[in-house]
Amino acid sequence: MQANRQNGANRVLIAIGLLIALGLPFIHLAYLGRLFAGLGHLWSEQAAWLVFLAIILLYVLGVERRPLSSIGFRAPALPGLLLGVAAAVAIIGGDIAISRVEAALHLHVKPEIASLFQTAFWFRVVLVTRAAVAEEVVFRGYGFERITELTGNKYLAAAVTFALFSLAHYSGGGLALFLVAAWGGLILTLLYLWQRNLWITITAHWLTDAVGFLLVPLMSAHH
């Protein structure tokens, strides 16, 4: 009886955590950031995301009373990190092909996304790092692991978190960003399903965004 009661309590905590982790990205965090931070548009979004990330990590540690390894923070071996690099190469290659199709179809990301390429380099480093860590914790880490626990089905967890990751980017950047994010999300989801290590997907995510937001604009500026 005690074990059943404890199991039920754990499932309630997981359900609440999933509502927080998978629900808040669909509430425009930039707007929420301006409400409590009083910052400009760019920094308000980053501040809101960092607070959101802290809430999830503290929820795992303080409310669920579980280690961060329960959401995928496990020490990776070198071959795993090399898999992250290989995944980034695959994502970037697919993104190039998708971007050419989008150009032919005259699909463009929303102006607020395009304007990020004009921001200071150091800000884009912060943006890329925040996105890689926070989005992987939300979707591939907490979301995947806790849905797997609730349902006992890791493939369902992978499908749900992949769909939500893609839709979150559609909400923020329109169809053009959705297509790119869906391809990246597919590779990252499969990689996490295989390795169950958040550092590996963070590595792949960071390298992918770094090429798009840091390297390409830097190369364009020198031409």
Secondary structure, DSSP 8 states (H G I E B T S, - for coil): -HHHHHHHHHHHHHHHHHHHHHHGGGS-HHHHHHHHH---HHHHHHHHHHHHHHHHHHIIIIIS---GGGGT-----HHHHHHHHHHHHHHHHHHHHHHHHHHHTT----HHHHGGGGS-HHHHHHHHHHHHHHHIIIIIIIIHHHHHHHHS-HHHHHHHHHHHHHHHHHHHHHHHHHHHHHHHHHHHHHHHHHH--HHHHHHHHHHHHHIIIIIHHHHHHT-
